[in-house]
Amino acid sequence: MKPLKYILTFIFLLLLSYTEAQFRIPKKAYWHLSGTIGETIHADLNLVKVNDSLYADCSYLLADNRIVLGSLESQKPYILSGKMDAKGNFQLKPFGHEFPDLTGQLFNSGSFRGDCKEGKDKKAYRFDLNEINPSGSVQFNVYFLQQMVNLVKKPKSPAGVIQMSLLSPLEAGNPVISDTLRNIVLKTFNSSGYRGNNPDSILNGNFKVFKDAYLSGNEDLYRQKADAGSLNWELLKYRHVVCNMDYILSFYILNYAFTGGAHGLENLDYTNVDLKKGRLIKLDDILPETGKQQLSMLLTRKLKQMNKLTEAQKLSENGYFVDEIQPNENFYLTPYGIGFVYNHYDIAPYSFGATDIFLTADEVRDLIRPFMKGK
């Protein structure tokens, strides 16, 4: 019987090691997650991991229009960021306080479970999010680059620091669509003039542009005033995915640059792709010319609601540059609505930050219904 016992033990250890290998946490990964938060929220997360850092964009639908977790603005996507340790324990926190913190564990290659807490009572709600890659969605590889450029060759030299996270789509069933999509995704990230579709080359090319600009813009200034604070530069460039389902891919580049002065500047640049046809979605594709004035009225009314202004109050008398908000091409789509984003200085001073106006599917149902699920 001893040989049988040894054989069974060997098989058990082999299976155990195989299971552990299957659950090995990747250094870089993209997950398209779907599941529930509490009993009233269906959530879709596009989660990216780079080393021990996480960032995610969460879209959600409230069951029966009930709001249990705080005062969430109707179906508007939220950005979260956090950390994950070597055992898969993680925490995601929102930018702002509208969305609850998510604290949990990665149980296998694509199963995230845990608790979320918010509110004064700190009541915990369970969440269960699992990776899904249905037809009409895209899988991504994650590429990352972090570099530092010293201005001079001496200790405590001023430096330029750059971090970039680039998502590149994997091969899809239709090679024509797949190639077109890859070109769109990489082209929108590429600021170096590189003409290929190699993600690492694009990152390195972007770094070279940053390095050349940093050195040429600061070497003379260093000779004149070596202790100038503006000699330290920073560039953060991250690809985020808002929607990746139902043949709609909506993503943006979060670009933050500090090149001296009183503050840095952040921009959010959005792109939408029809995954059935492999082409960009422009506003004219989903909105007839006759609907633009109606959409402008909806955007203006929603922004006033966001600022607790009455219909009679003017935006221009409350800090904005304009009284009517016109739709722009910097928009995103989700199954639950459409959002228009206005960056710093587009419609308001820098102190206002970026303005994100989200209209639910019900609010725009008669205008752009073909791209919306609704409730």
N, C-alpha and C positions, 0 to 999 in steps of 0.2 A: 504493500500500500504506500510505502514511502515515495517511490517514484511518482505515483499519481498525485500525492500531496505536493511534491515539489513542482510538478507540472502545473497544478492548479494555482499555486502561489505565484509561479512565473507569469501565468496568464493574467492573474489579478494585477500584478505590478505593471505588466505591459499595458493593460487597459487603463490603469491609473495614470501612467505617464502619458498615454495618448490623450486622455481627457484633459490633463493639465496643459498639454501642448495646444489642444483645441481652444482652451480658455486663456491662452497667453495674451496679455494686454498689449496691443500694438503701440508703438511710440507715436505714430501718426495715423489718424483714421477719420473717416466720415461715416456717420450713421444717419439714416432716415428713420426716425422713430415715430411710432404711433401708439396711443393708449389712453389711459384715463388718469385724471388727477382728482382725488376725492370722488364723490358720486355724481358730480354735476358737470364736469368738464371733460370733453374729448380733446386731446392735445396731439399736435404734430410738431415734432422737433427735428430740425436739421442741425445736428451736433457735430462739431469738429474738435478733434484732439490733436494737440501739438506738444509732444513731450508730456509734461505734467499739467499743461494748461488746457482748458476747455472753453469753447464759446458756442453759443447756440442761438437760433432764432425760433421762437415758439408761436405757432398759430393755434387757435383753439375755438371750439364751439361750445357754448353754454347750453346744457340740456334744458329744454322747456323755458329758455330765457331766464333761468334763475341764476342769481349771483350769490355764492356762498363765501368764496374766498376774496374778501375785500371788495373794492369798488372797481373791478376791471372794466376798462372801456370796451365796449361791445366788439368782440372778435378781433381787436387790433393786435398784430404780432408784437411780441416783446423780445428784447435782446437780453441774454443771460451770459454770464461768464463765471469761471471758477477753476477748481483744481481737482485732479485725480491722483491718488497715491498709487504705489506699486501693487497694492492689493485690490485695487478697483474701487476703493471708497472715494466718494466725490461729493462736492457741493457746488451748486449753481446759484448765483445771486443775480437778480435783475439790475439793470441800469435804472435806478429810480426805485420806488417803493410800491408800485401798483401790483406787482406780481409776487407770489410767495417764493421763498427760498426752497430749493429742492436739495435734500440731503439723502444720499443712498449709496448703493453699491452696484457695480457691474457684475452680474452673476455669471454670465457667459459672454460669448462674442457679441451679443446684441440684445441683452436683457437688462434693463435698468429699473431697479425697484427701490422704494424707500418712503420717506415721509416729507411732507411740506408743511411748514408752519408759518402763520402770519396772523396779524391782529393782536389785540391786547391780551386775549386769553391764551395765546400761543397754542391753540388747539391743533393737533396734528391730523393731517389727512394723508392717506396712502396714495402713492402713485405707482403705476405699472406701465412702463414704456418698453416696446419691443421693436427691433429692427424689422422693417418691411421694405421690399423692393418690388412693388407690383408693376404690371405693365403700365406704361405711361410715366415712368420715373427714370432717373439716371443715377448710376453709381459713380463715385469719384475716388481718385487717388489724391492724397494730400502731399504737397511739396512745401518745404519751409526753408527759409534762409535768414540767418542773422549774422550781421557783420558790423565791425567797427573800423572806422578810418581815423587814424591819428593825424592831426594836422602837421605836427613836427616830430622829429625823432628825439624826444627827450621825455623824462618822467613827467607825469601829470600834464601831458599834452592835451589841449582841447581835442574833441573828437566828434565825429559824426556817427550815429548809430542807426542802423536800418533793420527792420524786421518785416518779413513778408510771408504770408501764407497763401498759397495758390492751389486751387482745386482744379483738377483736370479730369474730364469725363472718361470712363472706361469705354471700351468698344460696345456698341449696341447691335441689335439684330440687323438693322438697316445700315450698311456701311456708308451710304451717301449722306444720310441724316447724321450719322456718327461723326464723319469728317467735318461736315458743316458746323455741327455743334461745337466740336473741339476748336475749330477756327474762331468761332464767335467768342467762346469762353476765354481763350488765350489772347485773342486780339484786344479784348476790353481790358486785360490786365497789363498788356505790354506797352511800356512807354519808352523803350530803348531803340525802336526801329528794327529789331531782329525780325526776320521774315519767316523763320521756321516755326514748327509747332512742338518744339522740345521744351517742356516746362522748366527744366533746370537751366537751359540756356536763356530763357526769358527772365528768370530770376537773376541770373548772373549779369545779363544785359542791363536790367533795371538797376542793379547795384553799381555797375560801372557808370551809368548816367548820374546816379546820386553821388558817387565818389568824385567824379570829375567836377560836378557843380559845387560840391563842398570845398574841395581844394582850391578851385579857381576863384570862388567867392570869398575865401577867408585868408589866403596866404598873405596878400598885401595888408589886409586889416590887422593881421597878427603882428606884422612888422611895425605897424603904427601904434598899436595898443594891444599888447599881449594879454592883458587881463580882461578884455572885453567879454561880457557874458554871452553875447550873441555868437561867439565862436563855437559853441556846442550846438549841433544840429541833431534832430531826431525825425525819422520817417517810419511810420507804421502803415502797412498796406495789407489788409486782410480781405479775403473773399468770404462773403456770407451768402447762405442760401435761405431765402424766405419761403419759397414754395417749390416742391418737387413731386408733383402728383398730377394725375388726370391730364397728362400730356402738356402741362404747363411748367416751365422752369423759370422762376423769378429769382434773380440774385443781384447782389450789389457789392461794390468795393468800398470798404471803409478805409479812407485815406486820411491819416493825420500827419501833418508836417509842422515842425517847429524849426524855423530858419532864422531865429533872432526876433527881437522885438518884444512887445508886451505879452504876447500869447501865441500859441500855435493855431493852426486852422484845420478843421475837420470837414471832410466832404463825404457824402454818401451818393454814389453814382449807380443807378439801377439799370438793369437790362432784363427784358422778358423774351422768352423764346417759345415758339409753338413747336413742341416735340414731334408732332405728327408730320409737319411739313418742313421742319428744320430751318425755320426762318424767324427773324426778329418780329416781335409784336410791337407795332407803333400805335399811338393813340388813335390815329385815323382808321386802323384796322378794327377797332372795337367800339368806336364811337362815331356816329354820323355827324356831319357838320351841323345839322340842325339841333343836335343834342349838346353842343359845347356851352351854349349860354345857360341851359338848364343845369349842366354839371357845375358851371361856375357859381351859380346860385346855391347849389348844395354845398360846395366847398366853403363858400363865404359863411353860410349859416352854421356849418359845423365848427368852423374856427371860432366864431362868436360864442357858440355853446362851450367850447373848450376853455375860453377865457371868461366865461360867465358874463357875457355881454348881452344886452337886449338886441332885438332886431333893429331898433332905431339908432343904436349907438354905432358910430363909425370906427372902423379899424384904424384909420389914420389918426384919430384922436386918442388912440390907445397904444401908440408906439409903433404901429406898422407903417410901411411905406405906401400901401395901397388900401383902397376900400373894397375892391372886388378881387377875389382870388381866382386867377385863370388857371385851368388845368395845364400841366406841362408834361414833358416826355420823361421826367424823372419819377416814374410811378412803378408800383409793384402790384402783382396780382396774387391773391390766395383764393381757395375755394369759397371763402366766406366774405370776400369784398375786394376793394381796390384802395390803395393808399397813394397819396401824392406827397412827395417830399420836396421841401424848399430849403436849400442849404443856407448857411450864413450869408447875410446881405441880400438874398434873393427877394425877400418880402419884408425883412425886419433887420434891426441892428444885430451885431454880433452877440450881444448879451442875451438875446432871445434864444440863441441856439438854433439848431435845425428844427423846422416845423414839419411834423408828420400828420397829415389829415387823412384819416381812414373813414371810408364810406362802406357800410355793410352791404351785403348782397341785396337785402330788402330795400335799401335806400336807392340803389342804382339798378334795380331789377329791370325796369323798362328801357334802360339805356344800354347796358352791356351784359345782359342776361346770359348769352352763350358761354361766358367764361366763369359763371358763378353757380355754386350748388345751392346756396341759401340754406334755410333751416327746414 
